[in-house]
């Protein structure tokens, strides 16, 4: 009986288990452009409404956005 317990403990110690398994997250970049659009206009009239709509996705875990001169980029992690 002691041998079976010892072999079980030895087998358990030798199991290849990773503390942080590799995970591949799905990213969905969304780019929008308005020629000669100012960054503050892009943020208020394009980025904010899109963020509200994207925020309703149930499997969304992270959203990052950036507005610059003429473009806005929103990256969704699902």
PDB file with SEQRES, HELIX, SHEET and CRYST1 records, atoms N, CA, C and O in Angstrom:
SEQRES   1 A   78  UNK UNK UNK UNK UNK UNK UNK UNK UNK UNK UNK UNK UNK          
SEQRES   2 A   78  UNK UNK UNK UNK UNK UNK UNK UNK UNK UNK UNK UNK UNK          
SEQRES   3 A   78  UNK UNK UNK UNK UNK UNK UNK UNK UNK UNK UNK UNK UNK          
SEQRES   4 A   78  UNK UNK UNK UNK UNK UNK UNK UNK UNK UNK UNK UNK UNK          
SEQRES   5 A   78  UNK UNK UNK UNK UNK UNK UNK UNK UNK UNK UNK UNK UNK          
SEQRES   6 A   78  UNK UNK UNK UNK UNK UNK UNK UNK UNK UNK UNK UNK UNK          
HELIX    1 AA1 UNK A    2  UNK A   13  1                                  12    
HELIX    2 AA2 UNK A   39  UNK A   42  1                                   4    
HELIX    3 AA3 UNK A   43  UNK A   47  3                                   5    
HELIX    4 AA4 UNK A   48  UNK A   54  1                                   7    
SHEET    1 AA1 3 UNK A  27  UNK A  33  0                                        
SHEET    2 AA1 3 UNK A  71  UNK A  77 -1                                        
SHEET    3 AA1 3 UNK A  62  UNK A  68 -1                                        
CRYST1    1.000    1.000    1.000  90.00  90.00  90.00 P 1           1          
ATOM      1  N   UNK A   1       0.821  -1.178   0.000  1.00  0.00           N  
ATOM      2  CA  UNK A   1       0.000   0.000   0.000  1.00  0.00           C  
ATOM      3  C   UNK A   1       0.879   1.261   0.000  1.00  0.00           C  
ATOM      4  O   UNK A   1       0.596   2.227  -0.708  1.00  0.00           O  
ATOM      5  N   UNK A   2       1.937   1.232   0.798  1.00  0.00           N  
ATOM      6  CA  UNK A   2       2.855   2.377   0.856  1.00  0.00           C  
ATOM      7  C   UNK A   2       3.531   2.582  -0.496  1.00  0.00           C  
ATOM      8  O   UNK A   2       3.777   3.719  -0.896  1.00  0.00           O  
ATOM      9  N   UNK A   3       3.830   1.504  -1.197  1.00  0.00           N  
ATOM     10  CA  UNK A   3       4.447   1.617  -2.521  1.00  0.00           C  
ATOM     11  C   UNK A   3       3.517   2.287  -3.523  1.00  0.00           C  
ATOM     12  O   UNK A   3       3.964   3.099  -4.334  1.00  0.00           O  
ATOM     13  N   UNK A   4       2.222   1.954  -3.477  1.00  0.00           N  
ATOM     14  CA  UNK A   4       1.250   2.566  -4.383  1.00  0.00           C  
ATOM     15  C   UNK A   4       1.126   4.056  -4.089  1.00  0.00           C  
ATOM     16  O   UNK A   4       1.067   4.865  -5.016  1.00  0.00           O  
ATOM     17  N   UNK A   5       1.084   4.429  -2.813  1.00  0.00           N  
ATOM     18  CA  UNK A   5       0.998   5.838  -2.433  1.00  0.00           C  
ATOM     19  C   UNK A   5       2.261   6.564  -2.862  1.00  0.00           C  
ATOM     20  O   UNK A   5       2.182   7.677  -3.384  1.00  0.00           O  
ATOM     21  N   UNK A   6       3.413   5.964  -2.656  1.00  0.00           N  
ATOM     22  CA  UNK A   6       4.695   6.575  -3.042  1.00  0.00           C  
ATOM     23  C   UNK A   6       4.764   6.771  -4.552  1.00  0.00           C  
ATOM     24  O   UNK A   6       5.201   7.825  -5.015  1.00  0.00           O  
ATOM     25  N   UNK A   7       4.340   5.776  -5.324  1.00  0.00           N  
ATOM     26  CA  UNK A   7       4.355   5.901  -6.789  1.00  0.00           C  
ATOM     27  C   UNK A   7       3.357   6.975  -7.250  1.00  0.00           C  
ATOM     28  O   UNK A   7       3.626   7.696  -8.211  1.00  0.00           O  
ATOM     29  N   UNK A   8       2.223   7.079  -6.579  1.00  0.00           N  
ATOM     30  CA  UNK A   8       1.251   8.112  -6.912  1.00  0.00           C  
ATOM     31  C   UNK A   8       1.794   9.503  -6.651  1.00  0.00           C  
ATOM     32  O   UNK A   8       1.614  10.405  -7.468  1.00  0.00           O  
ATOM     33  N   UNK A   9       2.452   9.682  -5.526  1.00  0.00           N  
ATOM     34  CA  UNK A   9       3.053  10.988  -5.213  1.00  0.00           C  
ATOM     35  C   UNK A   9       4.174  11.325  -6.187  1.00  0.00           C  
ATOM     36  O   UNK A   9       4.300  12.468  -6.626  1.00  0.00           O  
ATOM     37  N   UNK A  10       4.989  10.328  -6.522  1.00  0.00           N  
ATOM     38  CA  UNK A  10       6.090  10.540  -7.477  1.00  0.00           C  
ATOM     39  C   UNK A  10       5.534  10.903  -8.852  1.00  0.00           C  
ATOM     40  O   UNK A  10       6.033  11.817  -9.508  1.00  0.00           O  
ATOM     41  N   UNK A  11       4.502  10.185  -9.282  1.00  0.00           N  
ATOM     42  CA  UNK A  11       3.878  10.494 -10.565  1.00  0.00           C  
ATOM     43  C   UNK A  11       3.259  11.881 -10.584  1.00  0.00           C  
ATOM     44  O   UNK A  11       3.344  12.585 -11.590  1.00  0.00           O  
ATOM     45  N   UNK A  12       2.636  12.282  -9.478  1.00  0.00           N  
ATOM     46  CA  UNK A  12       2.021  13.608  -9.380  1.00  0.00           C  
ATOM     47  C   UNK A  12       3.087  14.707  -9.474  1.00  0.00           C  
ATOM     48  O   UNK A  12       2.869  15.734 -10.116  1.00  0.00           O  
ATOM     49  N   UNK A  13       4.225  14.488  -8.839  1.00  0.00           N  
ATOM     50  CA  UNK A  13       5.304  15.487  -8.847  1.00  0.00           C  
ATOM     51  C   UNK A  13       5.924  15.631 -10.233  1.00  0.00           C  
ATOM     52  O   UNK A  13       6.454  16.691 -10.565  1.00  0.00           O  
ATOM     53  N   UNK A  14       5.865  14.587 -11.039  1.00  0.00           N  
ATOM     54  CA  UNK A  14       6.494  14.623 -12.363  1.00  0.00           C  
ATOM     55  C   UNK A  14       5.541  15.067 -13.473  1.00  0.00           C  
ATOM     56  O   UNK A  14       5.942  15.115 -14.636  1.00  0.00           O  
ATOM     57  N   UNK A  15       4.300  15.389 -13.143  1.00  0.00           N  
ATOM     58  CA  UNK A  15       3.352  15.847 -14.157  1.00  0.00           C  
ATOM     59  C   UNK A  15       3.797  17.190 -14.731  1.00  0.00           C  
ATOM     60  O   UNK A  15       4.112  18.105 -13.971  1.00  0.00           O  
ATOM     61  N   UNK A  16       3.829  17.326 -16.062  1.00  0.00           N  
ATOM     62  CA  UNK A  16       4.234  18.603 -16.677  1.00  0.00           C  
ATOM     63  C   UNK A  16       3.061  19.585 -16.700  1.00  0.00           C  
ATOM     64  O   UNK A  16       2.269  19.589 -17.643  1.00  0.00           O  
ATOM     65  N   UNK A  17       2.955  20.407 -15.671  1.00  0.00           N  
ATOM     66  CA  UNK A  17       1.879  21.390 -15.569  1.00  0.00           C  
ATOM     67  C   UNK A  17       2.494  22.782 -15.579  1.00  0.00           C  
ATOM     68  O   UNK A  17       3.406  23.080 -14.807  1.00  0.00           O  
ATOM     69  N   UNK A  18       1.983  23.624 -16.459  1.00  0.00           N  
ATOM     70  CA  UNK A  18       2.467  24.997 -16.564  1.00  0.00           C  
ATOM     71  C   UNK A  18       1.645  25.900 -15.644  1.00  0.00           C  
ATOM     72  O   UNK A  18       0.423  25.769 -15.573  1.00  0.00           O  
ATOM     73  N   UNK A  19       2.308  26.807 -14.946  1.00  0.00           N  
ATOM     74  CA  UNK A  19       1.607  27.744 -14.067  1.00  0.00           C  
ATOM     75  C   UNK A  19       0.710  28.679 -14.877  1.00  0.00           C  
ATOM     76  O   UNK A  19      -0.414  28.968 -14.468  1.00  0.00           O  
ATOM     77  N   UNK A  20       1.199  29.147 -16.012  1.00  0.00           N  
ATOM     78  CA  UNK A  20       0.424  30.015 -16.893  1.00  0.00           C  
ATOM     79  C   UNK A  20       0.414  29.401 -18.296  1.00  0.00           C  
ATOM     80  O   UNK A  20       1.361  29.600 -19.057  1.00  0.00           O  
ATOM     81  N   UNK A  21      -0.619  28.673 -18.644  1.00  0.00           N  
ATOM     82  CA  UNK A  21      -0.653  28.040 -19.956  1.00  0.00           C  
ATOM     83  C   UNK A  21      -0.714  29.076 -21.067  1.00  0.00           C  
ATOM     84  O   UNK A  21      -1.248  30.166 -20.862  1.00  0.00           O  
ATOM     85  N   UNK A  22      -0.183  28.759 -22.230  1.00  0.00           N  
ATOM     86  CA  UNK A  22      -0.227  29.705 -23.346  1.00  0.00           C  
ATOM     87  C   UNK A  22      -1.655  29.884 -23.835  1.00  0.00           C  
ATOM     88  O   UNK A  22      -2.366  28.906 -24.064  1.00  0.00           O  
ATOM     89  N   UNK A  23      -2.074  31.137 -23.994  1.00  0.00           N  
ATOM     90  CA  UNK A  23      -3.425  31.466 -24.427  1.00  0.00           C  
ATOM     91  C   UNK A  23      -3.325  32.409 -25.609  1.00  0.00           C  
ATOM     92  O   UNK A  23      -2.565  33.377 -25.578  1.00  0.00           O  
ATOM     93  N   UNK A  24      -4.087  32.130 -26.641  1.00  0.00           N  
ATOM     94  CA  UNK A  24      -4.115  32.993 -27.818  1.00  0.00           C  
ATOM     95  C   UNK A  24      -5.401  33.799 -27.792  1.00  0.00           C  
ATOM     96  O   UNK A  24      -6.483  33.257 -28.020  1.00  0.00           O  
ATOM     97  N   UNK A  25      -5.287  35.107 -27.511  1.00  0.00           N  
ATOM     98  CA  UNK A  25      -6.450  35.966 -27.441  1.00  0.00           C  
ATOM     99  C   UNK A  25      -6.823  36.433 -28.843  1.00  0.00           C  
ATOM    100  O   UNK A  25      -5.954  36.657 -29.685  1.00  0.00           O  
ATOM    101  N   UNK A  26      -8.098  36.575 -29.078  1.00  0.00           N  
ATOM    102  CA  UNK A  26      -8.605  37.064 -30.351  1.00  0.00           C  
ATOM    103  C   UNK A  26      -8.674  38.583 -30.294  1.00  0.00           C  
ATOM    104  O   UNK A  26      -9.300  39.141 -29.393  1.00  0.00           O  
ATOM    105  N   UNK A  27      -8.036  39.258 -31.250  1.00  0.00           N  
ATOM    106  CA  UNK A  27      -8.076  40.718 -31.329  1.00  0.00           C  
ATOM    107  C   UNK A  27      -8.765  41.115 -32.630  1.00  0.00           C  
ATOM    108  O   UNK A  27      -8.546  40.495 -33.671  1.00  0.00           O  
ATOM    109  N   UNK A  28      -9.573  42.124 -32.567  1.00  0.00           N  
ATOM    110  CA  UNK A  28     -10.290  42.610 -33.736  1.00  0.00           C  
ATOM    111  C   UNK A  28     -10.048  44.108 -33.871  1.00  0.00           C  
ATOM    112  O   UNK A  28     -10.716  44.899 -33.206  1.00  0.00           O  
ATOM    113  N   UNK A  29      -9.096  44.515 -34.727  1.00  0.00           N  
ATOM    114  CA  UNK A  29      -8.873  45.956 -34.912  1.00  0.00           C  
ATOM    115  C   UNK A  29      -9.944  46.551 -35.818  1.00  0.00           C  
ATOM    116  O   UNK A  29     -10.333  45.940 -36.813  1.00  0.00           O  
ATOM    117  N   UNK A  30     -10.412  47.727 -35.475  1.00  0.00           N  
ATOM    118  CA  UNK A  30     -11.405  48.436 -36.263  1.00  0.00           C  
ATOM    119  C   UNK A  30     -10.864  49.835 -36.538  1.00  0.00           C  
ATOM    120  O   UNK A  30     -10.716  50.640 -35.618  1.00  0.00           O  
ATOM    121  N   UNK A  31     -10.570  50.124 -37.802  1.00  0.00           N  
ATOM    122  CA  UNK A  31     -10.021  51.427 -38.191  1.00  0.00           C  
ATOM    123  C   UNK A  31     -11.080  52.222 -38.951  1.00  0.00           C  
ATOM    124  O   UNK A  31     -11.766  51.684 -39.820  1.00  0.00           O  
ATOM    125  N   UNK A  32     -11.206  53.495 -38.620  1.00  0.00           N  
ATOM    126  CA  UNK A  32     -12.118  54.399 -39.317  1.00  0.00           C  
ATOM    127  C   UNK A  32     -11.338  55.663 -39.647  1.00  0.00           C  
ATOM    128  O   UNK A  32     -10.487  56.107 -38.876  1.00  0.00           O  
ATOM    129  N   UNK A  33     -11.644  56.236 -40.815  1.00  0.00           N  
ATOM    130  CA  UNK A  33     -10.925  57.433 -41.242  1.00  0.00           C  
ATOM    131  C   UNK A  33     -11.893  58.488 -41.760  1.00  0.00           C  
ATOM    132  O   UNK A  33     -12.863  58.183 -42.454  1.00  0.00           O  
ATOM    133  N   UNK A  34     -11.605  59.725 -41.406  1.00  0.00           N  
ATOM    134  CA  UNK A  34     -12.285  60.898 -41.948  1.00  0.00           C  
ATOM    135  C   UNK A  34     -11.162  61.851 -42.364  1.00  0.00           C  
ATOM    136  O   UNK A  34     -10.406  62.322 -41.515  1.00  0.00           O  
ATOM    137  N   UNK A  35     -11.050  62.136 -43.652  1.00  0.00           N  
ATOM    138  CA  UNK A  35      -9.965  63.009 -44.105  1.00  0.00           C  
ATOM    139  C   UNK A  35      -9.971  64.357 -43.374  1.00  0.00           C  
ATOM    140  O   UNK A  35     -11.010  65.008 -43.259  1.00  0.00           O  
ATOM    141  N   UNK A  36      -8.826  64.753 -42.898  1.00  0.00           N  
ATOM    142  CA  UNK A  36      -8.591  66.032 -42.205  1.00  0.00           C  
ATOM    143  C   UNK A  36      -9.432  66.185 -40.943  1.00  0.00           C  
ATOM    144  O   UNK A  36      -9.727  67.308 -40.535  1.00  0.00           O  
ATOM    145  N   UNK A  37      -9.824  65.072 -40.314  1.00  0.00           N  
ATOM    146  CA  UNK A  37     -10.599  65.139 -39.073  1.00  0.00           C  
ATOM    147  C   UNK A  37      -9.697  65.410 -37.879  1.00  0.00           C  
ATOM    148  O   UNK A  37      -8.668  64.753 -37.718  1.00  0.00           O  
ATOM    149  N   UNK A  38     -10.067  66.364 -37.049  1.00  0.00           N  
ATOM    150  CA  UNK A  38      -9.286  66.697 -35.856  1.00  0.00           C  
ATOM    151  C   UNK A  38      -9.434  65.569 -34.822  1.00  0.00           C  
ATOM    152  O   UNK A  38     -10.487  64.934 -34.760  1.00  0.00           O  
ATOM    153  N   UNK A  39      -8.393  65.308 -34.008  1.00  0.00           N  
ATOM    154  CA  UNK A  39      -8.466  64.224 -33.014  1.00  0.00           C  
ATOM    155  C   UNK A  39      -9.635  64.352 -32.041  1.00  0.00           C  
ATOM    156  O   UNK A  39     -10.258  63.345 -31.705  1.00  0.00           O  
ATOM    157  N   UNK A  40      -9.951  65.570 -31.579  1.00  0.00           N  
ATOM    158  CA  UNK A  40     -11.069  65.714 -30.640  1.00  0.00           C  
ATOM    159  C   UNK A  40     -12.417  65.461 -31.321  1.00  0.00           C  
ATOM    160  O   UNK A  40     -13.339  64.935 -30.697  1.00  0.00           O  
ATOM    161  N   UNK A  41     -12.534  65.835 -32.598  1.00  0.00           N  
ATOM    162  CA  UNK A  41     -13.753  65.562 -33.361  1.00  0.00           C  
ATOM    163  C   UNK A  41     -13.881  64.060 -33.605  1.00  0.00           C  
ATOM    164  O   UNK A  41     -14.971  63.499 -33.491  1.00  0.00           O  
ATOM    165  N   UNK A  42     -12.775  63.416 -33.938  1.00  0.00           N  
ATOM    166  CA  UNK A  42     -12.776  61.970 -34.163  1.00  0.00           C  
ATOM    167  C   UNK A  42     -13.199  61.240 -32.886  1.00  0.00           C  
ATOM    168  O   UNK A  42     -13.973  60.284 -32.940  1.00  0.00           O  
ATOM    169  N   UNK A  43     -12.689  61.692 -31.745  1.00  0.00           N  
ATOM    170  CA  UNK A  43     -13.001  61.040 -30.472  1.00  0.00           C  
ATOM    171  C   UNK A  43     -14.480  61.202 -30.116  1.00  0.00           C  
ATOM    172  O   UNK A  43     -15.115  60.255 -29.651  1.00  0.00           O  
ATOM    173  N   UNK A  44     -15.029  62.401 -30.333  1.00  0.00           N  
ATOM    174  CA  UNK A  44     -16.416  62.639 -29.911  1.00  0.00           C  
ATOM    175  C   UNK A  44     -17.447  62.112 -30.902  1.00  0.00           C  
ATOM    176  O   UNK A  44     -18.490  61.608 -30.487  1.00  0.00           O  
ATOM    177  N   UNK A  45     -17.180  62.217 -32.198  1.00  0.00           N  
ATOM    178  CA  UNK A  45     -18.207  61.847 -33.174  1.00  0.00           C  
ATOM    179  C   UNK A  45     -18.040  60.455 -33.770  1.00  0.00           C  
ATOM    180  O   UNK A  45     -18.989  59.923 -34.345  1.00  0.00           O  
ATOM    181  N   UNK A  46     -16.877  59.860 -33.649  1.00  0.00           N  
ATOM    182  CA  UNK A  46     -16.654  58.535 -34.242  1.00  0.00           C  
ATOM    183  C   UNK A  46     -16.344  57.493 -33.165  1.00  0.00           C  
ATOM    184  O   UNK A  46     -17.029  56.474 -33.073  1.00  0.00           O  
ATOM    185  N   UNK A  47     -15.316  57.745 -32.355  1.00  0.00           N  
ATOM    186  CA  UNK A  47     -14.850  56.750 -31.394  1.00  0.00           C  
ATOM    187  C   UNK A  47     -15.875  56.473 -30.301  1.00  0.00           C  
ATOM    188  O   UNK A  47     -16.158  55.311 -30.008  1.00  0.00           O  
ATOM    189  N   UNK A  48     -16.432  57.506 -29.696  1.00  0.00           N  
ATOM    190  CA  UNK A  48     -17.368  57.320 -28.580  1.00  0.00           C  
ATOM    191  C   UNK A  48     -18.609  56.517 -28.968  1.00  0.00           C  
ATOM    192  O   UNK A  48     -18.967  55.587 -28.246  1.00  0.00           O  
ATOM    193  N   UNK A  49     -19.285  56.837 -30.087  1.00  0.00           N  
ATOM    194  CA  UNK A  49     -20.438  56.007 -30.463  1.00  0.00           C  
ATOM    195  C   UNK A  49     -20.063  54.551 -30.761  1.00  0.00           C  
ATOM    196  O   UNK A  49     -20.808  53.634 -30.413  1.00  0.00           O  
ATOM    197  N   UNK A  50     -18.915  54.340 -31.401  1.00  0.00           N  
ATOM    198  CA  UNK A  50     -18.482  52.972 -31.674  1.00  0.00           C  
ATOM    199  C   UNK A  50     -18.160  52.216 -30.385  1.00  0.00           C  
ATOM    200  O   UNK A  50     -18.493  51.038 -30.255  1.00  0.00           O  
ATOM    201  N   UNK A  51     -17.512  52.893 -29.432  1.00  0.00           N  
ATOM    202  CA  UNK A  51     -17.202  52.244 -28.150  1.00  0.00           C  
ATOM    203  C   UNK A  51     -18.477  51.842 -27.413  1.00  0.00           C  
ATOM    204  O   UNK A  51     -18.528  50.781 -26.792  1.00  0.00           O  
ATOM    205  N   UNK A  52     -19.510  52.689 -27.482  1.00  0.00           N  
ATOM    206  CA  UNK A  52     -20.786  52.342 -26.839  1.00  0.00           C  
ATOM    207  C   UNK A  52     -21.377  51.078 -27.450  1.00  0.00           C  
ATOM    208  O   UNK A  52     -21.858  50.200 -26.734  1.00  0.00           O  
ATOM    209  N   UNK A  53     -21.339  50.990 -28.766  1.00  0.00           N  
ATOM    210  CA  UNK A  53     -21.895  49.822 -29.446  1.00  0.00           C  
ATOM    211  C   UNK A  53     -21.052  48.579 -29.196  1.00  0.00           C  
ATOM    212  O   UNK A  53     -21.595  47.511 -28.910  1.00  0.00           O  
ATOM    213  N   UNK A  54     -19.732  48.705 -29.301  1.00  0.00           N  
ATOM    214  CA  UNK A  54     -18.850  47.557 -29.069  1.00  0.00           C  
ATOM    215  C   UNK A  54     -18.901  47.102 -27.613  1.00  0.00           C  
ATOM    216  O   UNK A  54     -18.715  45.918 -27.332  1.00  0.00           O  
ATOM    217  N   UNK A  55     -19.150  48.018 -26.692  1.00  0.00           N  
ATOM    218  CA  UNK A  55     -19.214  47.683 -25.273  1.00  0.00           C  
ATOM    219  C   UNK A  55     -20.359  46.747 -24.927  1.00  0.00           C  
ATOM    220  O   UNK A  55     -20.367  46.159 -23.845  1.00  0.00           O  
ATOM    221  N   UNK A  56     -21.321  46.597 -25.817  1.00  0.00           N  
ATOM    222  CA  UNK A  56     -22.449  45.707 -25.587  1.00  0.00           C  
ATOM    223  C   UNK A  56     -22.148  44.257 -25.951  1.00  0.00           C  
ATOM    224  O   UNK A  56     -22.983  43.384 -25.712  1.00  0.00           O  
ATOM    225  N   UNK A  57     -20.990  43.981 -26.518  1.00  0.00           N  
ATOM    226  CA  UNK A  57     -20.619  42.609 -26.862  1.00  0.00           C  
ATOM    227  C   UNK A  57     -20.371  41.851 -25.563  1.00  0.00           C  
ATOM    228  O   UNK A  57     -19.564  42.277 -24.737  1.00  0.00           O  
ATOM    229  N   UNK A  58     -21.057  40.740 -25.383  1.00  0.00           N  
ATOM    230  CA  UNK A  58     -20.995  40.027 -24.099  1.00  0.00           C  
ATOM    231  C   UNK A  58     -19.633  39.383 -23.839  1.00  0.00           C  
ATOM    232  O   UNK A  58     -19.223  39.283 -22.682  1.00  0.00           O  
ATOM    233  N   UNK A  59     -18.932  38.951 -24.863  1.00  0.00           N  
ATOM    234  CA  UNK A  59     -17.651  38.271 -24.657  1.00  0.00           C  
ATOM    235  C   UNK A  59     -16.457  39.227 -24.702  1.00  0.00           C  
ATOM    236  O   UNK A  59     -15.314  38.773 -24.736  1.00  0.00           O  
ATOM    237  N   UNK A  60     -16.699  40.536 -24.704  1.00  0.00           N  
ATOM    238  CA  UNK A  60     -15.630  41.533 -24.747  1.00  0.00           C  
ATOM    239  C   UNK A  60     -14.918  41.603 -23.403  1.00  0.00           C  
ATOM    240  O   UNK A  60     -15.555  41.810 -22.370  1.00  0.00           O  
ATOM    241  N   UNK A  61     -13.595  41.430 -23.412  1.00  0.00           N  
ATOM    242  CA  UNK A  61     -12.847  41.496 -22.157  1.00  0.00           C  
ATOM    243  C   UNK A  61     -11.995  42.761 -22.052  1.00  0.00           C  
ATOM    244  O   UNK A  61     -11.680  43.202 -20.947  1.00  0.00           O  
ATOM    245  N   UNK A  62     -11.621  43.350 -23.191  1.00  0.00           N  
ATOM    246  CA  UNK A  62     -10.811  44.574 -23.149  1.00  0.00           C  
ATOM    247  C   UNK A  62     -11.031  45.364 -24.432  1.00  0.00           C  
ATOM    248  O   UNK A  62     -11.160  44.785 -25.510  1.00  0.00           O  
ATOM    249  N   UNK A  63     -11.075  46.703 -24.311  1.00  0.00           N  
ATOM    250  CA  UNK A  63     -11.225  47.575 -25.467  1.00  0.00           C  
ATOM    251  C   UNK A  63     -10.226  48.715 -25.332  1.00  0.00           C  
ATOM    252  O   UNK A  63     -10.151  49.366 -24.289  1.00  0.00           O  
ATOM    253  N   UNK A  64      -9.460  48.952 -26.388  1.00  0.00           N  
ATOM    254  CA  UNK A  64      -8.477  50.024 -26.418  1.00  0.00           C  
ATOM    255  C   UNK A  64      -8.746  50.878 -27.648  1.00  0.00           C  
ATOM    256  O   UNK A  64      -8.943  50.346 -28.741  1.00  0.00           O  
ATOM    257  N   UNK A  65      -8.755  52.187 -27.483  1.00  0.00           N  
ATOM    258  CA  UNK A  65      -8.987  53.063 -28.638  1.00  0.00           C  
ATOM    259  C   UNK A  65      -7.965  54.192 -28.666  1.00  0.00           C  
ATOM    260  O   UNK A  65      -7.414  54.603 -27.645  1.00  0.00           O  
ATOM    261  N   UNK A  66      -7.741  54.671 -29.883  1.00  0.00           N  
ATOM    262  CA  UNK A  66      -6.806  55.782 -30.085  1.00  0.00           C  
ATOM    263  C   UNK A  66      -7.320  56.640 -31.228  1.00  0.00           C  
ATOM    264  O   UNK A  66      -7.588  56.134 -32.317  1.00  0.00           O  
ATOM    265  N   UNK A  67      -7.456  57.925 -30.985  1.00  0.00           N  
ATOM    266  CA  UNK A  67      -7.889  58.864 -32.011  1.00  0.00           C  
ATOM    267  C   UNK A  67      -6.729  59.785 -32.352  1.00  0.00           C  
ATOM    268  O   UNK A  67      -6.081  60.342 -31.466  1.00  0.00           O  
ATOM    269  N   UNK A  68      -6.476  59.937 -33.638  1.00  0.00           N  
ATOM    270  CA  UNK A  68      -5.419  60.841 -34.081  1.00  0.00           C  
ATOM    271  C   UNK A  68      -5.951  61.667 -35.250  1.00  0.00           C  
ATOM    272  O   UNK A  68      -7.142  61.608 -35.554  1.00  0.00           O  
ATOM    273  N   UNK A  69      -5.115  62.407 -35.884  1.00  0.00           N  
ATOM    274  CA  UNK A  69      -5.526  63.303 -36.964  1.00  0.00           C  
ATOM    275  C   UNK A  69      -6.067  62.494 -38.144  1.00  0.00           C  
ATOM    276  O   UNK A  69      -5.301  61.869 -38.877  1.00  0.00           O  
ATOM    277  N   UNK A  70      -7.374  62.510 -38.321  1.00  0.00           N  
ATOM    278  CA  UNK A  70      -8.011  61.864 -39.455  1.00  0.00           C  
ATOM    279  C   UNK A  70      -8.373  60.393 -39.276  1.00  0.00           C  
ATOM    280  O   UNK A  70      -9.088  59.844 -40.115  1.00  0.00           O  
ATOM    281  N   UNK A  71      -7.910  59.739 -38.224  1.00  0.00           N  
ATOM    282  CA  UNK A  71      -8.222  58.314 -38.038  1.00  0.00           C  
ATOM    283  C   UNK A  71      -8.526  58.005 -36.572  1.00  0.00           C  
ATOM    284  O   UNK A  71      -8.135  58.730 -35.658  1.00  0.00           O  
ATOM    285  N   UNK A  72      -9.232  56.910 -36.395  1.00  0.00           N  
ATOM    286  CA  UNK A  72      -9.444  56.361 -35.067  1.00  0.00           C  
ATOM    287  C   UNK A  72      -9.281  54.853 -35.157  1.00  0.00           C  
ATOM    288  O   UNK A  72      -9.707  54.233 -36.132  1.00  0.00           O  
ATOM    289  N   UNK A  73      -8.668  54.268 -34.145  1.00  0.00           N  
ATOM    290  CA  UNK A  73      -8.446  52.827 -34.105  1.00  0.00           C  
ATOM    291  C   UNK A  73      -8.989  52.296 -32.791  1.00  0.00           C  
ATOM    292  O   UNK A  73      -8.685  52.822 -31.721  1.00  0.00           O  
ATOM    293  N   UNK A  74      -9.796  51.248 -32.882  1.00  0.00           N  
ATOM    294  CA  UNK A  74     -10.350  50.587 -31.705  1.00  0.00           C  
ATOM    295  C   UNK A  74      -9.953  49.127 -31.786  1.00  0.00           C  
ATOM    296  O   UNK A  74     -10.211  48.466 -32.792  1.00  0.00           O  
ATOM    297  N   UNK A  75      -9.323  48.615 -30.728  1.00  0.00           N  
ATOM    298  CA  UNK A  75      -8.909  47.216 -30.684  1.00  0.00           C  
ATOM    299  C   UNK A  75      -9.725  46.514 -29.624  1.00  0.00           C  
ATOM    300  O   UNK A  75      -9.750  46.930 -28.465  1.00  0.00           O  
ATOM    301  N   UNK A  76     -10.394  45.445 -30.027  1.00  0.00           N  
ATOM    302  CA  UNK A  76     -11.242  44.680 -29.131  1.00  0.00           C  
ATOM    303  C   UNK A  76     -10.584  43.354 -28.818  1.00  0.00           C  
ATOM    304  O   UNK A  76     -10.099  42.670 -29.719  1.00  0.00           O  
ATOM    305  N   UNK A  77     -10.564  42.990 -27.558  1.00  0.00           N  
ATOM    306  CA  UNK A  77     -10.094  41.652 -27.151  1.00  0.00           C  
ATOM    307  C   UNK A  77     -11.316  40.856 -26.718  1.00  0.00           C  
ATOM    308  O   UNK A  77     -11.995  41.194 -25.749  1.00  0.00           O  
ATOM    309  N   UNK A  78     -11.572  39.794 -27.463  1.00  0.00           N  
ATOM    310  CA  UNK A  78     -12.773  38.990 -27.232  1.00  0.00           C  
ATOM    311  C   UNK A  78     -12.378  37.666 -26.624  1.00  0.00           C  
ATOM    312  O   UNK A  78     -13.240  36.832 -26.349  1.00  0.00           O  
TER     313      UNK A  78                                                      
END                                                                             
